[in-house]
Amino acid sequence: MSNHTETVARPTGPSVADAMKAKLEAAFAPLSLEVIDESHKHAGHAHAVTAKPGRADAAGETHFKVKVVSQSFQGKSRVDRHRAINAALAHELDAGVHALAIDAKAPGE
């Protein structure tokens, strides 16, 4: 048997959650914002083994929940709110974020 240990290079820079938070803050000026990494709930799923290249290849960072309250959602449908958030996070979704649960509200909802 070999005692060979493989070192995996991890990307540097902000976490996926931090990058998502910065983009959502810039796009929607939210009154409140939570970006929650729920990847630990999905560790045994097939995508965890065959993830797309990108930051999401690191441990976790594949499943997120976003809770956001923003005036910019006033008068918009749930579908329009989700589309706007998906557009703001297009890079992360293309780079390996596998799932995104969205709770988007206007103030007072």
All heavy atoms as an XYZ file, in Angstrom:
801
protein
N       0.821     -1.180      0.000
C       0.000      0.000      0.000
C       0.866      1.244      0.000
O       1.908      1.281      0.604
C      -0.878      0.039      1.231
C      -2.142     -0.737      1.099
S      -3.306      0.048      2.167
C      -3.945     -1.277      3.031
N       0.345      2.247     -0.636
C       1.065      3.506     -0.735
C       0.494      4.508      0.249
O      -0.704      4.521      0.537
C       0.928      4.048     -2.161
O       1.423      5.350     -2.219
N       1.353      5.367      0.751
C       0.914      6.454      1.626
C       0.790      7.742      0.841
O       0.939      8.821      1.380
C       1.893      6.644      2.776
C       1.765      5.552      3.814
O       0.762      4.850      3.845
N       2.766      5.411      4.654
N       0.525      7.623     -0.441
C       0.416      8.781     -1.324
C      -0.796      9.627     -0.939
O      -1.905      9.135     -0.802
C       0.283      8.321     -2.779
C       0.051      9.430     -3.743
N       1.038     10.299     -4.094
C      -1.063      9.808     -4.408
C       0.543     11.174     -4.948
N      -0.732     10.890     -5.158
N      -0.573     10.898     -0.754
C      -1.659     11.830     -0.455
C      -1.736     12.843     -1.576
O      -0.738     13.452     -1.938
C      -1.402     12.568      0.877
O      -1.259     11.606      1.907
C      -2.549     13.511      1.200
N      -2.912     13.006     -2.122
C      -3.107     13.950     -3.217
C      -3.557     15.295     -2.654
O      -4.441     15.364     -1.812
C      -4.170     13.419     -4.180
C      -4.308     14.255     -5.423
C      -5.251     13.602     -6.420
O      -5.267     12.373     -6.506
O      -5.956     14.349     -7.098
N      -2.922     16.348     -3.118
C      -3.300     17.693     -2.712
C      -4.164     18.303     -3.792
O      -3.799     18.295     -4.962
C      -2.042     18.574     -2.496
O      -1.228     17.937     -1.515
C      -2.443     19.959     -2.029
N      -5.314     18.804     -3.386
C      -6.231     19.438     -4.325
C      -6.134     20.940     -4.133
O      -6.294     21.441     -3.028
C      -7.685     18.966     -4.087
C      -8.644     19.683     -5.012
C      -7.784     17.462     -4.243
N      -5.852     21.636     -5.230
C      -5.775     23.095     -5.155
C      -7.175     23.666     -4.984
O      -8.089     23.317     -5.709
C      -5.122     23.654     -6.409
N      -7.336     24.537     -4.034
C      -8.610     25.207     -3.804
C      -8.516     26.632     -4.348
O      -7.512     27.288     -4.187
C      -8.939     25.269     -2.308
C      -9.133     23.903     -1.695
C     -10.462     23.322     -2.108
N     -10.667     22.048     -1.446
C     -11.228     21.025     -2.021
N     -11.637     21.082     -3.244
N     -11.398     19.905     -1.374
N      -9.563     27.093     -4.969
C      -9.554     28.447     -5.488
C      -9.399     29.456     -4.358
O      -9.818     29.209     -3.238
C     -10.933     28.606     -6.138
C     -11.486     27.231     -6.249
C     -10.798     26.392     -5.233
N      -8.788     30.572     -4.681
C      -8.657     31.627     -3.700
C      -9.696     32.695     -3.996
O     -10.312     32.702     -5.048
C      -7.245     32.242     -3.756
O      -7.028     32.745     -5.076
C      -6.190     31.233     -3.397
N      -9.862     33.584     -3.077
C     -10.837     34.646     -3.272
C     -12.068     34.400     -2.431
O     -12.104     33.502     -1.595
N     -13.079     35.220     -2.665
C     -14.280     35.109     -1.827
C     -15.012     33.794     -2.074
O     -14.918     33.202     -3.141
C     -15.128     36.300     -2.269
C     -14.655     36.625     -3.650
C     -13.204     36.239     -3.687
N     -15.730     33.353     -1.072
C     -16.545     32.154     -1.232
C     -17.665     32.441     -2.214
O     -17.962     33.587     -2.543
C     -17.134     31.735      0.117
O     -18.115     32.677      0.536
N     -18.300     31.388     -2.683
C     -19.437     31.544     -3.587
C     -20.530     32.347     -2.880
O     -21.135     33.240     -3.464
C     -19.960     30.175     -4.068
C     -21.238     30.333     -4.869
C     -18.894     29.465     -4.894
N     -20.785     32.042     -1.615
C     -21.813     32.760     -0.856
C     -21.492     34.251     -0.778
O     -22.373     35.094     -0.948
C     -21.958     32.172      0.539
N     -20.224     34.587     -0.535
C     -19.831     35.999     -0.467
C     -20.004     36.695     -1.811
O     -20.465     37.835     -1.874
C     -18.379     36.139     -0.002
C     -18.196     35.788      1.463
O     -19.197     35.787      2.222
O     -17.047     35.503      1.859
N     -19.643     36.012     -2.883
C     -19.805     36.584     -4.223
C     -21.283     36.796     -4.540
O     -21.673     37.833     -5.095
C     -19.155     35.673     -5.267
N     -22.114     35.821     -4.173
C     -23.549     35.950     -4.402
C     -24.110     37.121     -3.608
O     -24.902     37.922     -4.131
C     -24.257     34.644     -4.016
C     -23.958     33.491     -4.957
S     -24.565     31.881     -4.387
C     -26.317     32.167     -4.302
N     -23.710     37.233     -2.368
C     -24.202     38.315     -1.515
C     -23.828     39.678     -2.095
O     -24.667     40.581     -2.158
C     -23.651     38.159     -0.097
C     -24.257     39.115      0.887
C     -23.843     38.795      2.306
C     -24.559     39.731      3.267
N     -24.251     39.444      4.654
N     -22.596     39.825     -2.539
C     -22.159     41.097     -3.112
C     -22.968     41.453     -4.361
O     -23.376     42.607     -4.547
C     -20.669     41.042     -3.442
N     -23.223     40.477     -5.202
C     -23.994     40.737     -6.428
C     -25.440     41.097     -6.117
O     -26.014     41.984     -6.744
C     -23.926     39.530     -7.362
C     -22.570     39.389     -8.008
C     -22.538     38.243     -8.972
C     -21.165     38.179     -9.641
N     -21.108     37.128    -10.657
N     -26.044     40.406     -5.155
C     -27.423     40.701     -4.787
C     -27.546     42.073     -4.122
O     -28.503     42.806     -4.364
C     -27.979     39.599     -3.887
C     -28.147     38.240     -4.559
C     -28.466     37.158     -3.529
C     -29.210     38.287     -5.644
N     -26.566     42.435     -3.303
C     -26.570     43.771     -2.693
C     -26.470     44.848     -3.758
O     -27.169     45.860     -3.709
C     -25.436     43.893     -1.677
C     -25.706     43.115     -0.402
C     -24.521     43.059      0.545
O     -23.373     43.350      0.127
O     -24.737     42.695      1.713
N     -25.605     44.648     -4.735
C     -25.423     45.633     -5.801
C     -26.664     45.743     -6.686
O     -27.041     46.833     -7.109
C     -24.203     45.270     -6.643
N     -27.302     44.630     -6.961
C     -28.439     44.616     -7.887
C     -29.742     45.095     -7.255
O     -30.565     45.711     -7.938
C     -28.632     43.204     -8.452
N     -29.947     44.837     -5.956
C     -31.259     45.059     -5.362
C     -31.280     45.981     -4.143
O     -32.357     46.264     -3.623
C     -31.893     43.708     -4.991
C     -32.009     42.778     -6.164
C     -31.179     41.678     -6.291
C     -32.923     43.026     -7.186
C     -31.264     40.825     -7.380
C     -33.017     42.188     -8.278
C     -32.192     41.084     -8.380
N     -30.138     46.432     -3.663
C     -30.074     47.284     -2.462
C     -31.057     46.781     -1.390
O     -31.960     47.498     -0.973
C     -30.358     48.737     -2.829
N     -30.900     45.540     -0.954
C     -31.893     44.943     -0.070
C     -31.929     45.558      1.329
O     -30.912     46.033      1.842
C     -31.460     43.477      0.011
C     -30.009     43.496     -0.285
C     -29.788     44.638     -1.234
N     -33.118     45.531      1.916
C     -33.275     45.916      3.313
C     -32.769     44.799      4.214
O     -32.273     45.051      5.310
C     -34.738     46.219      3.616
C     -35.356     47.350      2.799
C     -36.841     47.458      3.074
C     -34.656     48.659      3.110
N     -32.929     43.563      3.760
C     -32.354     42.410      4.453
C     -31.959     41.366      3.415
O     -32.579     41.279      2.351
C     -33.328     41.817      5.479
O     -34.427     41.233      4.848
N     -30.907     40.624      3.737
C     -30.386     39.621      2.810
C     -29.700     38.514      3.587
O     -28.874     38.774      4.459
C     -29.387     40.254      1.837
C     -28.646     39.316      0.891
C     -29.621     38.609     -0.049
C     -27.599     40.085      0.105
N     -30.065     37.275      3.268
C     -29.377     36.097      3.794
C     -29.032     35.201      2.624
O     -29.879     34.934      1.771
C     -30.274     35.302      4.745
C     -30.568     35.953      6.066
C     -31.446     35.049      6.926
O     -30.896     34.075      7.507
O     -32.653     35.300      6.977
N     -27.793     34.749      2.570
C     -27.364     33.749      1.602
C     -26.880     32.565      2.434
O     -25.882     32.660      3.128
C     -26.254     34.284      0.673
C     -25.776     33.189     -0.265
C     -26.751     35.492     -0.116
N     -27.616     31.470      2.366
C     -27.378     30.322      3.236
C     -26.884     29.140      2.401
O     -27.551     28.713      1.458
C     -28.681     29.936      3.962
C     -29.232     31.150      4.719
C     -28.462     28.742      4.885
C     -30.704     31.052      5.039
N     -25.706     28.629      2.737
C     -25.151     27.453      2.058
C     -25.792     26.209      2.665
O     -25.584     25.896      3.834
C     -23.632     27.416      2.230
C     -22.965     26.312      1.435
O     -23.667     25.416      0.913
O     -21.731     26.344      1.333
N     -26.603     25.512      1.882
C     -27.272     24.295      2.332
C     -26.653     23.040      1.716
O     -27.272     21.981      1.706
C     -28.762     24.362      1.979
C     -29.497     25.478      2.670
C     -30.989     25.455      2.424
O     -31.414     25.094      1.311
O     -31.722     25.790      3.363
N     -25.439     23.151      1.235
C     -24.787     22.048      0.536
C     -24.641     20.806      1.403
O     -24.728     19.680      0.895
C     -23.409     22.488      0.036
O     -23.531     23.609     -0.806
N     -24.443     20.982      2.684
C     -24.271     19.835      3.578
C     -25.485     18.901      3.568
O     -25.362     17.716      3.831
C     -23.996     20.315      5.005
C     -25.136     21.066      5.617
N     -25.414     22.388      5.305
C     -26.090     20.671      6.480
C     -26.483     22.780      5.974
N     -26.916     21.761      6.699
N     -26.638     19.418      3.208
C     -27.856     18.600      3.143
C     -27.872     17.691      1.912
O     -28.722     16.815      1.805
C     -29.099     19.489      3.100
C     -29.311     20.323      4.341
C     -30.556     21.171      4.186
C     -30.814     22.027      5.387
N     -32.037     22.846      5.221
N     -26.937     17.913      0.970
C     -26.956     17.213     -0.309
C     -25.631     16.526     -0.615
O     -25.347     16.231     -1.768
C     -27.288     18.213     -1.425
C     -28.532     18.987     -1.139
N     -29.788     18.504     -1.436
C     -28.714     20.195     -0.551
C     -30.686     19.396     -1.048
N     -30.077     20.422     -0.510
N     -24.839     16.250      0.391
C     -23.484     15.730      0.207
C     -23.425     14.409     -0.547
O     -22.483     14.162     -1.272
C     -22.791     15.595      1.556
N     -24.427     13.560     -0.449
C     -24.385     12.265     -1.099
C     -24.953     12.236     -2.507
O     -24.956     11.195     -3.144
N     -25.414     13.354     -3.000
C     -26.040     13.391     -4.327
C     -25.001     13.272     -5.432
O     -23.854     13.662     -5.269
C     -26.845     14.673     -4.509
C     -28.006     14.770     -3.571
N     -28.888     15.806     -3.613
C     -28.444     13.963     -2.564
C     -29.815     15.637     -2.677
N     -29.553     14.530     -2.026
N     -25.417     12.752     -6.581
C     -24.501     12.482     -7.692
C     -23.758     13.724     -8.153
O     -22.586     13.648     -8.500
C     -25.274     11.880     -8.859
N     -24.405     14.889     -8.159
C     -23.722     16.101     -8.640
C     -22.514     16.441     -7.776
O     -21.593     17.103     -8.229
C     -24.690     17.289     -8.676
C     -24.983     17.795     -7.307
N     -25.968     17.234     -6.539
C     -24.389     18.734     -6.560
C     -25.970     17.844     -5.364
N     -25.029     18.749     -5.355
N     -22.499     16.012     -6.516
C     -21.370     16.307     -5.637
C     -20.112     15.589     -6.109
O     -19.000     16.026     -5.851
C     -21.706     15.917     -4.200
N     -20.295     14.487     -6.819
C     -19.163     13.724     -7.334
C     -18.753     14.222     -8.716
O     -17.583     14.235     -9.060
C     -19.529     12.222     -7.401
C     -18.397     11.407     -7.981
C     -19.918     11.715     -6.026
N     -19.697     14.670     -9.510
C     -19.422     15.075    -10.885
C     -19.794     16.534    -11.108
O     -20.454     16.878    -12.081
C     -20.205     14.194    -11.866
O     -21.604     14.324    -11.587
C     -19.793     12.748    -11.773
N     -19.388     17.396    -10.204
C     -19.722     18.818    -10.305
C     -19.043     19.454    -11.515
O     -18.004     18.994    -11.983
C     -19.293     19.552     -9.038
N     -19.658     20.495    -12.024
C     -19.060     21.265    -13.109
C     -17.829     21.990    -12.584
O     -17.740     22.273    -11.399
C     -20.073     22.287    -13.634
C     -21.252     21.633    -14.338
C     -22.444     22.498    -14.597
C     -22.331     23.856    -15.103
N     -23.577     24.511    -15.434
N     -16.858     22.302    -13.444
C     -15.689     23.039    -12.986
C     -16.088     24.400    -12.437
O     -17.056     24.994    -12.873
C     -14.847     23.201    -14.250
C     -15.376     22.216    -15.220
C     -16.801     21.971    -14.856
N     -15.315     24.888    -11.502
C     -15.574     26.206    -10.934
C     -15.495     26.165     -9.424
O     -15.151     25.159     -8.831
N     -15.822     27.259     -8.791
C     -15.750     27.356     -7.338
C     -16.562     26.272     -6.648
O     -16.233     25.861     -5.549
C     -16.250     28.727     -6.866
C     -15.270     29.840     -7.013
C     -14.156     29.719     -6.043
N     -14.667     29.705     -4.680
C     -13.949     30.005     -3.630
N     -12.712     30.354     -3.757
N     -14.464     29.958     -2.442
N     -17.628     25.835     -7.251
C     -18.491     24.862     -6.597
C     -17.846     23.487     -6.513
O     -18.404     22.587     -5.916
C     -19.834     24.777     -7.312
N     -16.646     23.301     -7.115
C     -15.934     22.043     -6.937
C     -15.383     21.905     -5.521
O     -15.056     20.817     -5.089
C     -14.763     21.933     -7.920
C     -15.219     21.453     -9.284
O     -16.353     20.946     -9.391
O     -14.446     21.590    -10.236
N     -15.265     23.016     -4.813
C     -14.806     22.970     -3.439
C     -15.874     22.290     -2.587
O     -16.994     22.100     -3.025
C     -14.528     24.380     -2.932
N     -15.489     21.921     -1.369
C     -16.456     21.286     -0.490
C     -17.630     22.231     -0.281
O     -17.456     23.382      0.077
C     -15.793     20.946      0.837
N     -18.806     21.726     -0.525
C     -19.989     22.565     -0.380
C     -20.120     23.528     -1.542
O     -19.640     23.278     -2.635
N     -20.813     24.613     -1.299
C     -20.988     25.681     -2.271
C     -21.696     25.235     -3.553
O     -21.381     25.683     -4.639
C     -19.656     26.359     -2.586
C     -19.014     26.962     -1.357
C     -17.868     27.894     -1.667
O     -16.918     27.476     -2.359
O     -17.943     29.038     -1.218
N     -22.690     24.362     -3.403
C     -23.460     23.908     -4.558
C     -24.961     24.151     -4.391
O     -25.670     24.210     -5.382
C     -23.253     22.402     -4.815
O     -23.622     21.675     -3.642
C     -21.823     22.103     -5.217
N     -25.441     24.256     -3.165
C     -26.865     24.440     -2.875
C     -27.030     25.642     -1.947
O     -26.443     25.674     -0.867
C     -27.440     23.212     -2.174
C     -27.552     22.008     -3.045
N     -26.464     21.313     -3.499
C     -28.633     21.381     -3.557
C     -26.866     20.300     -4.238
N     -28.186     20.319     -4.297
N     -27.854     26.593     -2.365
C     -28.038     27.804     -1.575
C     -29.502     28.154     -1.422
O     -30.332     27.823     -2.273
C     -27.320     28.984     -2.238
C     -25.825     28.891     -2.154
C     -25.106     28.265     -3.159
C     -25.139     29.414     -1.075
C     -23.731     28.171     -3.089
C     -23.761     29.318     -0.994
C     -23.054     28.697     -2.006
N     -29.781     28.859     -0.340
C     -31.078     29.488     -0.129
C     -30.810     30.983      0.007
O     -29.907     31.391      0.744
C     -31.763     28.976      1.132
C     -33.107     29.646      1.408
C     -33.715     29.198      2.717
C     -34.233     27.785      2.571
N     -34.934     27.321      3.796
N     -31.590     31.780     -0.714
C     -31.482     33.232     -0.652
C     -32.781     33.774     -0.091
O     -33.861     33.450     -0.587
C     -31.219     33.828     -2.061
C     -31.339     35.340     -2.043
C     -29.857     33.403     -2.566
N     -32.669     34.578      0.960
C     -33.812     35.287      1.523
C     -33.503     36.772      1.373
O     -32.515     37.259      1.941
C     -34.001     34.943      2.997
C     -34.361     33.495      3.254
C     -34.551     33.264      4.745
C     -34.930     31.840      5.052
N     -35.163     31.647      6.502
N     -34.349     37.477      0.616
C     -34.067     38.879      0.334
C     -35.350     39.699      0.382
O     -36.386     39.272     -0.110
C     -33.342     39.026     -1.032
C     -34.144     38.451     -2.165
C     -32.968     40.465     -1.318
N     -35.255     40.864      1.012
C     -36.342     41.838      1.036
C     -35.800     43.105      0.398
O     -34.798     43.652      0.838
C     -36.832     42.130      2.475
C     -37.912     43.203      2.478
C     -37.318     40.859      3.149
N     -36.472     43.546     -0.670
C     -36.013     44.721     -1.401
C     -37.190     45.509     -1.957
O     -38.170     44.933     -2.443
C     -35.103     44.295     -2.559
O     -34.776     45.407     -3.361
N     -37.063     46.810     -1.904
C     -38.069     47.700     -2.490
C     -38.198     47.450     -3.988
O     -39.261     47.630     -4.564
C     -37.684     49.166     -2.230
C     -38.727     50.157     -2.668
C     -40.033     50.017     -1.890
O     -40.037     49.764     -0.694
N     -41.149     50.153     -2.582
N     -37.135     46.988     -4.622
C     -37.170     46.760     -6.065
C     -38.127     45.631     -6.461
O     -38.465     45.497     -7.635
C     -35.766     46.477     -6.615
O     -35.263     45.276     -6.096
N     -38.598     44.845     -5.502
C     -39.549     43.778     -5.795
C     -41.005     44.246     -5.695
O     -41.918     43.491     -6.020
C     -39.333     42.581     -4.871
C     -37.987     41.932     -5.037
C     -37.251     41.531     -3.943
C     -37.454     41.709     -6.302
C     -36.015     40.922     -4.086
C     -36.217     41.100     -6.460
C     -35.500     40.713     -5.351
N     -41.200     45.481     -5.247
C     -42.556     46.019     -5.105
C     -43.295     45.959     -6.444
O     -42.775     46.415     -7.466
C     -42.494     47.474     -4.622
C     -43.828     48.041     -4.209
C     -44.334     47.417     -2.915
O     -43.580     47.214     -1.979
N     -45.617     47.123     -2.868
N     -44.478     45.351     -6.450
C     -45.301     45.275     -7.648
C     -44.871     44.229     -8.665
O     -45.490     44.103     -9.715
N     -43.822     43.463     -8.372
C     -43.359     42.422     -9.295
C     -43.891     41.067     -8.858
O     -44.028     40.777     -7.676
C     -41.835     42.392     -9.361
C     -41.250     43.636    -10.005
C     -39.774     43.493    -10.227
C     -39.247     44.753    -10.909
N     -37.813     44.717    -11.060
N     -44.158     40.232     -9.851
C     -44.634     38.880     -9.558
C     -43.492     38.034     -8.986
O     -42.313     38.375     -9.114
C     -45.164     38.219    -10.832
O     -44.080     37.912    -11.702
N     -43.871     36.925     -8.398
C     -42.875     35.980     -7.867
C     -41.941     35.516     -8.978
O     -40.729     35.421     -8.794
C     -43.603     34.800     -7.233
C     -42.690     33.774     -6.639
C     -43.500     32.680     -5.959
N     -42.608     31.647     -5.471
C     -42.984     30.424     -5.216
N     -44.236     30.062     -5.376
N     -42.120     29.538     -4.779
N     -42.495     35.230    -10.144
C     -41.684     34.778    -11.287
C     -40.688     35.863    -11.704
O     -39.508     35.579    -11.938
C     -42.592     34.360    -12.470
C     -41.776     34.101    -13.717
C     -43.403     33.129    -12.104
N     -41.140     37.103    -11.780
C     -40.238     38.197    -12.162
C     -39.127     38.389    -11.133
O     -37.978     38.668    -11.490
C     -41.015     39.500    -12.343
C     -41.850     39.506    -13.610
O     -41.560     38.706    -14.530
O     -42.799     40.315    -13.683
N     -39.445     38.241     -9.874
C     -38.432     38.361     -8.811
C     -37.380     37.261     -8.962
O     -36.180     37.520     -8.879
C     -39.098     38.265     -7.434
C     -40.045     39.408     -7.145
C     -40.826     39.175     -5.870
N     -41.850     40.198     -5.706
C     -42.528     40.381     -4.597
N     -42.321     39.604     -3.540
N     -43.434     41.337     -4.527
N     -37.839     36.047     -9.187
C     -36.908     34.919     -9.342
C     -36.051     35.087    -10.593
O     -34.842     34.812    -10.560
C     -37.681     33.598     -9.387
C     -38.185     33.174     -8.041
N     -38.107     31.882     -7.598
C     -38.785     33.872     -7.048
C     -38.621     31.794     -6.377
N     -39.053     32.988     -6.036
N     -36.643     35.531    -11.668
C     -35.874     35.757    -12.888
C     -34.788     36.803    -12.672
O     -33.659     36.652    -13.148
C     -36.787     36.196    -14.029
C     -37.599     35.069    -14.609
C     -38.494     35.560    -15.729
N     -39.265     34.451    -16.280
C     -40.417     34.579    -16.898
N     -40.964     35.781    -17.065
N     -41.042     33.519    -17.362
N     -35.120     37.868    -11.956
C     -34.142     38.929    -11.698
C     -32.980     38.407    -10.853
O     -31.811     38.713    -11.121
C     -34.826     40.114    -11.018
N     -33.283     37.610     -9.844
C     -32.231     37.044     -8.997
C     -31.390     36.051     -9.785
O     -30.150     36.067     -9.708
C     -32.844     36.406     -7.733
C     -33.385     37.520     -6.831
C     -31.825     35.537     -7.001
C     -34.236     37.040     -5.683
N     -32.021     35.189    -10.570
C     -31.274     34.245    -11.401
C     -30.366     34.981    -12.386
O     -29.229     34.543    -12.628
C     -32.217     33.304    -12.143
C     -32.801     32.240    -11.242
O     -32.197     31.840    -10.262
N     -33.996     31.788    -11.568
N     -30.829     36.082    -12.948
C     -30.000     36.865    -13.875
C     -28.799     37.465    -13.148
O     -27.672     37.446    -13.658
C     -30.833     37.957    -14.537
N     -29.016     37.974    -11.941
C     -27.921     38.569    -11.170
C     -26.870     37.529    -10.786
O     -25.689     37.847    -10.656
C     -28.471     39.255     -9.922
N     -27.300     36.281    -10.634
C     -26.394     35.208    -10.205
C     -26.066     34.229    -11.333
O     -25.655     33.097    -11.085
C     -27.013     34.460     -9.022
C     -27.320     35.309     -7.786
C     -27.980     34.465     -6.708
C     -26.065     35.986     -7.255
N     -26.217     34.668    -12.568
C     -26.003     33.792    -13.723
C     -24.615     33.151    -13.721
O     -24.474     31.964    -14.013
C     -26.235     34.559    -15.026
N     -23.595     33.918    -13.384
C     -22.231     33.368    -13.383
C     -22.107     32.218    -12.381
O     -21.544     31.160    -12.701
C     -21.206     34.454    -13.065
C     -19.828     33.896    -12.895
N     -19.051     33.510    -13.967
C     -19.111     33.611    -11.780
C     -17.903     33.026    -13.513
N     -17.919     33.072    -12.195
N     -22.623     32.404    -11.184
C     -22.531     31.365    -10.160
C     -23.328     30.125    -10.558
O     -22.876     29.000    -10.336
C     -23.012     31.911     -8.811
C     -22.050     32.884     -8.161
C     -21.984     34.258     -8.837
O     -22.915     34.607     -9.602
O     -21.005     34.970     -8.614
N     -24.489     30.320    -11.153
C     -25.292     29.188    -11.597
C     -24.599     28.427    -12.724
O     -24.636     27.199    -12.765
C     -26.683     29.660    -12.029
C     -27.550     30.207    -10.881
C     -28.773     30.925    -11.430
C     -27.948     29.099     -9.928
N     -23.917     29.128    -13.607
C     -23.167     28.482    -14.684
C     -21.895     27.814    -14.184
O     -21.414     26.856    -14.793
C     -22.797     29.493    -15.777
C     -23.985     29.938    -16.605
O     -25.029     29.243    -16.590
O     -23.869     30.987    -17.260
N     -21.345     28.317    -13.061
C     -20.059     27.838    -12.565
C     -20.178     26.685    -11.577
O     -19.174     26.244    -11.040
C     -19.284     28.992    -11.933
N     -21.380     26.179    -11.329
C     -21.477     25.007    -10.488
C     -22.474     25.070     -9.358
O     -22.634     24.082     -8.648
N     -23.139     26.200     -9.134
C     -24.212     26.197     -8.145
C     -25.327     25.345     -8.720
O     -25.843     25.615     -9.802
C     -24.695     27.635     -7.818
C     -25.959     27.596     -6.979
C     -23.598     28.400     -7.089
N     -25.660     24.298     -8.015
C     -26.585     23.283     -8.512
C     -28.045     23.619     -8.205
O     -28.938     23.268     -8.969
C     -26.215     21.935     -7.891
C     -27.099     20.811     -8.262
N     -27.091     20.232     -9.509
C     -28.038     20.145     -7.546
C     -27.980     19.261     -9.542
N     -28.571     19.186     -8.362
N     -28.277     24.271     -7.072
C     -29.651     24.566     -6.663
C     -29.702     25.900     -5.937
O     -28.798     26.241     -5.178
C     -30.174     23.459     -5.757
N     -30.787     26.643     -6.195
C     -30.971     27.941     -5.569
C     -32.434     28.078     -5.167
O     -33.319     28.167     -6.022
C     -30.582     29.060     -6.541
C     -30.706     30.482     -6.028
C     -29.787     30.720     -4.835
C     -30.391     31.474     -7.148
N     -32.692     28.072     -3.860
C     -34.037     28.318     -3.331
C     -34.127     29.815     -3.061
O     -33.225     30.409     -2.489
C     -34.250     27.526     -2.043
N     -35.233     30.433     -3.497
C     -35.370     31.883     -3.410
C     -36.622     32.249     -2.626
O     -37.709     31.763     -2.918
C     -35.440     32.504     -4.819
C     -34.154     32.192     -5.592
C     -35.695     34.010     -4.735
C     -34.225     32.594     -7.062
N     -36.442     33.136     -1.657
C     -37.543     33.759     -0.936
C     -37.344     35.263     -1.100
O     -36.540     35.865     -0.389
C     -37.516     33.343      0.535
C     -38.667     33.916      1.345
O     -39.622     34.447      0.742
O     -38.617     33.837      2.575
N     -38.026     35.858     -2.076
C     -37.861     37.272     -2.408
C     -39.150     38.016     -2.108
O     -40.210     37.654     -2.632
C     -37.486     37.422     -3.881
N     -39.048     39.059     -1.283
C     -40.220     39.816     -0.876
C     -39.960     41.311     -0.976
O     -38.811     41.767     -0.911
C     -40.585     39.476      0.562
C     -40.964     38.027      0.766
C     -41.304     37.733      2.210
C     -41.667     36.260      2.356
N     -41.975     35.919      3.731
N     -41.044     42.054     -1.092
C     -41.003     43.500     -0.973
C     -41.236     43.839      0.499
O     -41.791     43.017      1.244
C     -42.070     44.140     -1.859
N     -40.834     45.017      0.956
C     -41.083     45.392      2.356
C     -42.566     45.282      2.709
O     -43.438     45.617      1.892
C     -40.619     46.852      2.408
C     -39.632     46.973      1.297
C     -40.130     46.053      0.210
N     -42.844     44.763      3.876
C     -44.208     44.628      4.333
C     -44.882     43.322      3.939
O     -46.002     43.049      4.380
N     -44.245     42.521      3.140
C     -44.833     41.228      2.742
C     -44.426     40.132      3.723
O     -43.410     40.160      4.320
C     -44.367     40.831      1.331
C     -44.902     41.732      0.280
C     -44.488     41.306     -1.133
O     -43.514     40.557     -1.309
O     -45.153     41.782     -2.069
